[in-house]
Amino acid sequence: MNREEASPEGRPVAVVTGAAKGIGRAIAERLGSDGWALVLWDVLGEGAAVAARLREQDIPARFEQVDVSDEEAILAAISSWPVGWRKVRGLVNNAGIFPRSEALSMSSAVWNRVLAVNLTGAFLCSRALAPLILAQGQGAIVNLASGRAYAGAKLGCAYAASKAGILGLTRSLALEWAPAIRVNCVVPGVTDTDQPREAGIDDATLYARGASIPLGRIGRPDDVAKGVAFLLGPDAEYITGQALFINGGALMG
Ligand SMILES: NC(=O)c1ccc[n+]([C@@H]2O[C@H](COP(=O)([O-])OP(=O)(O)OC[C@H]3O[C@@H](n4cnc5c(N)ncnc54)[C@H](O)[C@@H]3O)[C@@H](O)[C@H]2O)c1
């Protein structure tokens, strides 16, 4: 049996979606150093290398190529886990897409895909994994919202709507699953990953946005990972249904 298949050595298991790069990879690395065993889901095969690097640091980790909008794929992945890996206490719904398009020319296919990945995906993963968390007695879920849920997004009405939906999903699941499962979300501002670059801006323009942010810079993936680790962990034991803004003060809730 290789390390990937071995039981996670007494560690609680956390599932992180969209963990192949960006904020999700930073969350996986942070949770690994905090003592979690990690299941990484992504559509990109690069997630396998992220899991391999964690295992090199003696952090139990497995990668599965899962599209979070595909319920069959989610359930098939879970059913493939050795028994030790079913001790899930944490879920981070991080996978997200942000295709840019004006509302007038946005196709229904793009609208539906954004909602399917960003919002329905979070619901499907939560619904599939909640029974495993409940079997452990307690646990936590952290969803990735966005400042766009509050401020709107020119060229991103589907994205902003999906992230506003995350706020409602977070609060509703927090009510339904209390006291066993705490459900919170983080609200990142612009963060240094591929996602803002997909709008076609160069590095200089991206970093220049820091000048208008009270703390003087755009976010780093690790800034978000620290907030997620806090909300997932025991120091947040009396926090549920909340939205934690991680944006250098760019938008104050
Ligand atoms: N970067 C920002 O400025 C910013 C700001 C606010 C919120 N967010 C949110 O943070 C989260 C992470 O964003 P990021 O900046 O790291 O983006 P990213 O594009 O760098 O990474 C997103 C990851 O999600 C994966 N993914 C996409 N569709 C998927 C699917 N259907 N199933 C599984 N995995 C899928 C991608 O392959 C990728 O690995 C997203 O939910 C995003 O909306 C980002």
The ligand as an SDF file (V2000), in Angstrom:
LIG
                    3D

 44 48  0  0  0  0  0  0  0  0999 V2000
   -8.3490   35.5000   -7.1020 N   0  0  0  0  0  0  0  0  0  0  0  0
   -9.2480   36.3980   -6.7240 C   0  0  0  0  0  0  0  0  0  0  0  0
   -9.0560   37.6290   -6.9000 O   0  0  0  0  0  0  0  0  0  0  0  0
  -10.5060   35.9540   -6.0240 C   0  0  0  0  0  0  0  0  0  0  0  0
  -11.2760   36.9160   -5.3520 C   0  0  0  0  0  0  0  0  0  0  0  0
  -12.4460   36.5290   -4.7060 C   0  0  0  0  0  0  0  0  0  0  0  0
  -12.8400   35.2000   -4.7060 C   0  0  0  0  0  0  0  0  0  0  0  0
  -12.0690   34.2790   -5.3590 N   0  0  0  0  0  0  0  0  0  0  0  0
  -12.5500   32.8880   -5.3330 C   0  0  0  0  0  0  0  0  0  0  0  0
  -11.5570   32.0520   -4.7560 O   0  0  0  0  0  0  0  0  0  0  0  0
  -11.6450   30.7370   -5.3250 C   0  0  0  0  0  0  0  0  0  0  0  0
  -10.2850   30.3340   -5.8640 C   0  0  0  0  0  0  0  0  0  0  0  0
   -9.9360   31.2500   -6.9020 O   0  0  0  0  0  0  0  0  0  0  0  0
   -8.4830   31.3850   -7.5090 P   0  0  0  0  0  0  0  0  0  0  0  0
   -8.2110   32.8300   -7.6190 O   0  0  0  0  0  0  0  0  0  0  0  0
   -7.5260   30.5010   -6.8060 O   0  0  0  0  0  0  0  0  0  0  0  0
   -8.7760   30.8490   -9.0020 O   0  0  0  0  0  0  0  0  0  0  0  0
   -7.8890   29.9220   -9.9750 P   0  0  0  0  0  0  0  0  0  0  0  0
   -8.5370   30.0720  -11.3080 O   0  0  0  0  0  0  0  0  0  0  0  0
   -6.4460   30.2300   -9.8140 O   0  0  0  0  0  0  0  0  0  0  0  0
   -8.1440   28.4570   -9.3870 O   0  0  0  0  0  0  0  0  0  0  0  0
   -9.4240   27.8820   -9.4160 C   0  0  0  0  0  0  0  0  0  0  0  0
   -9.2680   26.3660   -9.3380 C   0  0  0  0  0  0  0  0  0  0  0  0
  -10.5890   25.7900   -9.4100 O   0  0  0  0  0  0  0  0  0  0  0  0
  -10.5160   24.7140  -10.3470 C   0  0  0  0  0  0  0  0  0  0  0  0
  -11.8340   24.4510  -10.9250 N   0  0  0  0  0  0  0  0  0  0  0  0
  -12.4990   25.2010  -11.8340 C   0  0  0  0  0  0  0  0  0  0  0  0
  -13.6360   24.6100  -12.1830 N   0  0  0  0  0  0  0  0  0  0  0  0
  -13.7110   23.4550  -11.4690 C   0  0  0  0  0  0  0  0  0  0  0  0
  -14.6640   22.4200  -11.3890 C   0  0  0  0  0  0  0  0  0  0  0  0
  -15.7850   22.4230  -12.1460 N   0  0  0  0  0  0  0  0  0  0  0  0
  -14.4430   21.3910  -10.5410 N   0  0  0  0  0  0  0  0  0  0  0  0
  -13.3070   21.3600   -9.8140 C   0  0  0  0  0  0  0  0  0  0  0  0
  -12.3600   22.3060   -9.8490 N   0  0  0  0  0  0  0  0  0  0  0  0
  -12.5650   23.3480  -10.6720 C   0  0  0  0  0  0  0  0  0  0  0  0
   -9.5230   25.1830  -11.3820 C   0  0  0  0  0  0  0  0  0  0  0  0
   -9.0560   24.1230  -12.1820 O   0  0  0  0  0  0  0  0  0  0  0  0
   -8.4620   25.8110  -10.5110 C   0  0  0  0  0  0  0  0  0  0  0  0
   -7.5220   24.8720  -10.0610 O   0  0  0  0  0  0  0  0  0  0  0  0
  -12.7280   30.8210   -6.3980 C   0  0  0  0  0  0  0  0  0  0  0  0
  -13.9640   30.3880   -5.8790 O   0  0  0  0  0  0  0  0  0  0  0  0
  -12.7760   32.3010   -6.7140 C   0  0  0  0  0  0  0  0  0  0  0  0
  -13.9920   32.7010   -7.2780 O   0  0  0  0  0  0  0  0  0  0  0  0
  -10.9120   34.6250   -6.0080 C   0  0  0  0  0  0  0  0  0  0  0  0
  1  2  1  0
  2  3  2  0
  2  4  1  0
  4  5  1  0
  4 44  2  0
  5  6  2  0
  6  7  1  0
  7  8  2  0
  8  9  1  0
  8 44  1  0
  9 10  1  0
  9 42  1  0
 10 11  1  0
 11 12  1  0
 11 40  1  0
 12 13  1  0
 13 14  1  0
 14 15  2  0
 14 16  1  0
 14 17  1  0
 17 18  1  0
 18 19  2  0
 18 20  1  0
 18 21  1  0
 21 22  1  0
 22 23  1  0
 23 24  1  0
 23 38  1  0
 24 25  1  0
 25 26  1  0
 25 36  1  0
 26 27  1  0
 26 35  1  0
 27 28  2  0
 28 29  1  0
 29 30  1  0
 29 35  2  0
 30 31  1  0
 30 32  2  0
 32 33  1  0
 33 34  2  0
 34 35  1  0
 36 37  1  0
 36 38  1  0
 38 39  1  0
 40 41  1  0
 40 42  1  0
 42 43  1  0
M  CHG  2   8   1  16  -1
M  END
$$$$
